[in-house]
Amino acid sequence: MAFSQLEDALTWLESHVDFERVAPNRASVPTLDPIIDTLAALGEPQRDYPSIHITGTNGKGTTSTLTSALLGATGLRVGTFTSPDLHAVNERIAVAGTPIDDEDLTLLLSRLADVESAIGITLTRFEILTVAAFLHFSDEGVDVAVVEVGLGGTWDSTNVIDGSVSVLTNVDLDHTAVLGPTVGHIARDKVGIFRAGGAAVVGTTNDDVVTIAREKATELGAELHLAGDHFELLENEVAVGGRLISVRTPFATYEDVLLSLHGRHQGDNAATALCATELFLDRALGDEVVRHTLAHAAMPGRLELLARRPMILVDGAHNPAGVRALAAALDGAFHVEGARRVVLGMLNGREVDDMVAPLIASGFSEFYCTAPDSPRAMDADIVADAVRRAGGVASVHPSVALALAHAREHSGDDDLIVAAGSLYLVADVRALVLRLDRRH
């Protein structure tokens, strides 16, 4: 099936089940057979290059981006698969830092539509994008692929690769209906990406997670590298433009390096990315590569400053741990003299009271509640009720655009507006403030 334009290809893509917009569940026995069989029909393109596989409750997107940038700075041609996207699906599949263009994406989806018809296997939307990424990386002759897990680990569609290095950034409560009710359940799902004979990097010091990771690595014969043991974040302080960090890896120590990302948690992500990259290369990156790459790091939608007077900041924090990290970052890096306001919206399945509490504690005075553009969006009235229970002032708005407009209307030059709770909401606010097109 040859699609004549990207719009037709995306219409076909969107006709498939999308568990990012319709909450998945584990009612049926999970299986990777559909994507395994589809990749086999395509000649298993995911085996044409080595991979680094990254999972975690929070931070996996940043860790994937930093790992790709560090590898690219050594001269390697790097393919990167991440999710979700903010403004266009092209963002998810990139080579050498450049998202796939419309023509190539159209051709890829045309090929996959033909394969679907020929073998009679219908994948989910995320599975199709995963296969498309693996095909594109093969076509482009990448030296290495950095692959971010979509959800969990063991049964995620990306878990058909054999990562030379597997990374677990951290584990907290999120997607509990799918991954399990405790940190232990979730950790056991995520360590399913570890591979026999490979290196496994764990970026958290949580005792339960470390124990589970150690057991899995021992079972497989994987080489385990633990934060605080095999690598360490020695310094992590607020600096102009981001963080000042010092990191010890198994190969080198890097002192007083500027990381151009905000938030203490980004120092942890950078240390994890450095360790994973050097383990893949089996050598130190070198001071010049590390300093230049981290000083120019960018992560759209994650503690991103969009405007001043009033200051408008967006962050994709979408679970309690993410909101706590956001609140801590604001206290350190984004001090304002005026009032703090929030444009807040989230998806169903979130612990709404636990999402609101850190923001109230950080001194936010007014909450402009709205529903993100998703079938899974939580009713804005539910969010507003949680704000009021916590002692905050909340108003409800029928759209993200109106919520942002009212927040700006009530803000002076010295005030701060934060948009958070869902990457869908962040994408809308980002598009409105920066006047960007969204192509979903």
ZISULKA-V624006 format. One record per residue. N is the residue number from 1. OMEGA is omega in degrees with one decimal (* if undefined). NEAR is the number of other C-alpha atoms within 8 Angstrom. D_CENTER is the distance of its C-alpha to the mean C-alpha in whole Angstrom. Layout:
BEGIN
n;omega;near;d_center
N;OMEGA;NEAR;D_CENTER
N;OMEGA;NEAR;D_CENTER
END
This chain:
BEGIN
n;omega;near;d_center
1;-178.9;6;32
2;176.5;6;32
3;-176.5;10;30
4;-179.8;6;32
5;-176.5;8;29
6;-178.7;11;25
7;179.1;6;26
8;179.8;9;28
9;179.6;12;25
10;175.3;8;22
11;176.2;8;25
12;179.4;9;25
13;-176.5;10;21
14;176.7;9;21
15;-178.4;6;24
16;179.9;10;22
17;-177.9;8;21
18;-177.9;10;17
19;174.3;10;16
20;-179.9;7;13
21;175.8;8;16
22;-169.7;8;18
23;176.9;7;17
24;173.0;7;18
25;179.6;7;20
26;-179.2;8;22
27;178.2;4;26
28;180.0;5;26
29;-177.5;5;26
30;179.3;6;23
31;174.0;6;23
32;-174.3;10;22
33;-178.4;6;25
34;-178.8;10;25
35;176.3;11;22
36;-178.9;9;24
37;178.4;8;27
38;178.6;12;26
39;177.3;12;24
40;178.9;8;28
41;-179.8;8;29
42;178.8;7;28
43;177.7;6;29
44;-178.0;9;26
45;-178.6;10;24
46;179.6;10;21
47;-177.9;7;24
48;-176.7;7;25
49;174.9;10;23
50;-175.5;11;21
51;166.7;13;17
52;-172.4;15;15
53;-170.9;15;13
54;175.6;15;10
55;179.3;15;9
56;178.1;13;9
57;177.5;11;9
58;173.1;11;7
59;-176.2;12;6
60;177.5;15;5
61;177.9;10;3
62;179.7;10;6
63;176.9;14;8
64;-178.9;15;8
65;-180.0;10;9
66;178.7;12;12
67;178.2;13;13
68;-178.9;13;14
69;179.6;11;15
70;177.5;13;17
71;179.7;11;18
72;-179.4;11;19
73;176.9;9;21
74;179.8;8;24
75;178.7;6;25
76;175.0;10;23
77;-168.2;11;21
78;169.4;15;18
79;-178.1;16;16
80;176.4;16;12
81;-177.8;13;10
82;175.2;14;7
83;-8.8;8;6
84;174.0;6;7
85;178.2;10;9
86;-171.3;12;11
87;179.6;11;14
88;-177.2;9;15
89;178.0;9;14
90;-175.4;12;15
91;-173.6;12;12
92;-173.8;12;11
93;-175.6;12;13
94;173.2;13;15
95;-177.5;14;17
96;176.4;8;18
97;-177.6;10;16
98;178.9;6;17
99;177.8;10;16
100;-178.5;11;18
101;-174.7;7;21
102;-177.3;8;23
103;-179.3;8;26
104;178.5;8;24
105;177.4;11;21
106;179.4;13;25
107;179.1;10;26
108;-179.0;11;24
109;174.2;11;23
110;178.4;12;27
111;-177.7;10;27
112;174.5;10;25
113;177.1;10;27
114;180.0;9;30
115;178.5;11;29
116;-179.9;12;28
117;-174.8;8;32
118;-173.8;6;33
119;175.5;7;32
120;178.2;7;32
121;178.8;8;28
122;-179.6;7;26
123;169.6;12;22
124;179.0;10;19
125;-178.3;12;18
126;177.0;11;14
127;178.1;11;17
128;180.0;11;19
129;176.3;8;16
130;178.3;11;15
131;178.7;10;19
132;179.1;11;19
133;-179.3;10;16
134;177.1;10;19
135;-178.6;11;22
136;179.0;9;21
137;177.1;12;20
138;179.4;12;23
139;-176.4;6;25
140;177.8;7;24
141;-179.3;7;25
142;176.0;13;22
143;-178.5;10;22
144;174.5;12;19
145;171.9;14;16
146;-170.2;15;13
147;178.3;13;11
148;176.1;15;8
149;175.8;15;9
150;-178.0;11;8
151;176.4;5;10
152;-177.8;13;12
153;-173.7;15;14
154;-175.1;10;17
155;174.5;10;18
156;-175.2;11;14
157;176.5;12;16
158;-173.6;12;14
159;172.3;11;16
160;177.3;7;19
161;174.0;9;19
162;-175.7;8;20
163;173.1;13;18
164;175.1;12;20
165;174.9;14;18
166;-174.4;16;16
167;171.0;15;13
168;-175.4;16;13
169;-178.9;18;11
170;178.0;11;12
171;173.2;13;13
172;-177.5;9;14
173;176.8;13;15
174;-178.4;8;13
175;-175.0;8;14
176;178.6;10;17
177;-178.6;8;19
178;-170.6;8;18
179;179.9;11;17
180;-169.9;10;20
181;-175.7;9;21
182;175.8;8;21
183;178.9;12;19
184;177.3;9;21
185;-176.7;10;20
186;179.7;16;17
187;-179.3;12;17
188;176.0;10;20
189;-174.5;12;17
190;-179.7;13;15
191;174.3;13;17
192;176.6;8;18
193;177.8;12;17
194;-177.9;14;19
195;177.4;13;22
196;178.4;8;25
197;179.2;8;26
198;174.7;13;23
199;177.9;14;21
200;-178.2;15;19
201;179.5;16;17
202;-173.4;16;17
203;178.8;13;15
204;176.7;12;16
205;177.9;10;20
206;-173.3;6;20
207;-178.7;6;24
208;-179.1;8;23
209;179.6;13;20
210;179.1;12;22
211;179.9;8;25
212;178.8;12;23
213;-179.9;12;21
214;179.0;9;24
215;-179.0;8;26
216;-180.0;10;24
217;178.6;14;24
218;178.5;8;28
219;-175.2;7;28
220;-170.9;10;27
221;177.0;9;28
222;-179.7;14;25
223;-172.5;9;25
224;177.8;10;23
225;-172.6;11;22
226;173.4;13;21
227;-179.3;14;20
228;-179.9;8;23
229;-177.8;7;25
230;170.9;9;24
231;-170.7;14;22
232;171.7;11;22
233;-172.5;14;21
234;-177.8;8;25
235;-178.1;9;24
236;-172.7;11;21
237;174.8;8;23
238;176.8;11;23
239;175.3;8;24
240;179.9;5;25
241;178.5;8;22
242;-178.3;13;19
243;170.6;17;20
244;-173.9;13;22
245;168.8;15;22
246;-172.8;13;24
247;170.0;13;22
248;176.3;13;24
249;175.9;13;23
250;-174.4;7;26
251;-173.8;8;27
252;172.1;7;27
253;-179.6;8;27
254;-173.2;10;25
255;173.8;7;27
256;179.6;8;26
257;176.7;12;23
258;173.0;12;22
259;-173.2;15;18
260;173.8;12;17
261;-176.3;12;14
262;177.3;12;15
263;-179.8;16;15
264;-178.4;13;17
265;179.8;8;13
266;172.8;11;12
267;176.6;13;16
268;179.4;10;15
269;-179.9;14;11
270;179.1;12;14
271;179.2;14;16
272;178.8;15;14
273;178.3;12;14
274;-179.9;11;17
275;-178.7;12;19
276;-178.8;14;17
277;-178.2;11;18
278;176.2;13;21
279;177.2;10;22
280;-178.7;9;21
281;-175.4;7;23
282;177.8;6;26
283;175.2;7;27
284;178.2;8;26
285;-176.4;8;24
286;-173.2;6;27
287;-175.7;7;27
288;179.9;6;27
289;-177.4;11;24
290;-176.9;12;22
291;-177.2;10;23
292;-176.8;8;23
293;-177.0;11;19
294;178.8;13;18
295;-178.5;10;20
296;-179.2;8;19
297;177.3;11;15
298;-179.3;6;13
299;-178.4;9;10
300;176.6;6;11
301;178.5;13;10
302;-175.9;9;9
303;-176.2;13;13
304;178.3;10;14
305;-175.9;8;18
306;-175.1;11;19
307;174.9;9;23
308;174.8;7;26
309;-4.3;8;29
310;175.7;13;27
311;177.1;13;24
312;-175.6;12;21
313;175.1;13;18
314;176.6;16;14
315;-176.7;15;11
316;178.6;13;9
317;-174.6;14;10
318;173.7;12;11
319;-175.2;12;12
320;179.6;11;15
321;178.8;10;14
322;179.2;11;11
323;176.9;14;14
324;177.8;10;16
325;176.9;11;14
326;-178.9;12;15
327;178.9;11;18
328;-179.5;10;19
329;-179.5;12;18
330;-179.0;10;20
331;-176.9;9;23
332;-167.1;9;23
333;-173.0;10;21
334;179.2;7;22
335;176.1;7;26
336;179.5;8;28
337;-173.7;6;31
338;-176.3;8;31
339;176.1;11;29
340;179.0;12;26
341;-178.5;14;25
342;163.2;13;22
343;-168.2;16;21
344;174.4;13;19
345;-176.5;16;18
346;-179.6;14;16
347;175.6;13;16
348;-179.0;7;19
349;178.1;5;18
350;175.5;10;17
351;-167.6;8;19
352;-179.4;8;20
353;178.9;9;23
354;176.4;8;20
355;-175.2;13;18
356;-171.3;11;21
357;-179.1;9;23
358;179.6;11;21
359;175.5;12;21
360;-179.1;13;25
361;-179.4;7;26
362;172.6;8;24
363;176.1;7;27
364;-171.2;13;25
365;-175.5;10;29
366;-179.4;10;28
367;178.0;15;25
368;-169.0;16;25
369;-178.8;16;23
370;179.5;15;22
371;174.9;16;21
372;-179.6;14;18
373;-179.2;7;18
374;174.5;9;18
375;-179.9;6;20
376;-174.5;9;18
377;173.9;12;19
378;177.6;12;21
379;-177.1;8;24
380;177.9;12;24
381;178.0;8;27
382;178.1;8;26
383;-178.8;14;23
384;178.6;13;26
385;178.8;9;29
386;177.8;11;26
387;-178.0;15;26
388;176.9;10;30
389;-178.3;7;30
390;177.0;10;29
391;179.9;7;31
392;177.3;12;29
393;-174.7;9;30
394;170.8;12;29
395;-176.5;8;29
396;-176.1;11;28
397;-173.9;11;27
398;179.1;8;27
399;176.4;9;25
400;-179.0;14;22
401;-179.6;9;24
402;177.0;9;27
403;178.8;15;25
404;-179.2;11;24
405;179.4;8;27
406;177.0;9;29
407;179.3;13;27
408;-178.8;10;28
409;-176.8;6;31
410;-175.1;6;32
411;173.3;12;30
412;-176.2;9;32
413;-175.6;8;31
414;-176.4;12;31
415;178.7;15;28
416;172.6;14;25
417;176.3;15;22
418;173.2;12;19
419;-174.0;14;17
420;175.7;16;14
421;-178.8;17;14
422;175.9;13;12
423;174.4;14;10
424;177.8;10;13
425;178.8;17;15
426;180.0;16;13
427;179.6;11;13
428;-179.7;10;17
429;179.5;13;18
430;179.7;13;17
431;-179.5;12;19
432;-175.8;9;22
433;-177.0;9;22
434;179.0;7;21
435;179.7;7;23
436;173.7;8;21
437;170.6;6;21
438;-171.8;8;19
439;178.4;6;20
440;*;5;18
END
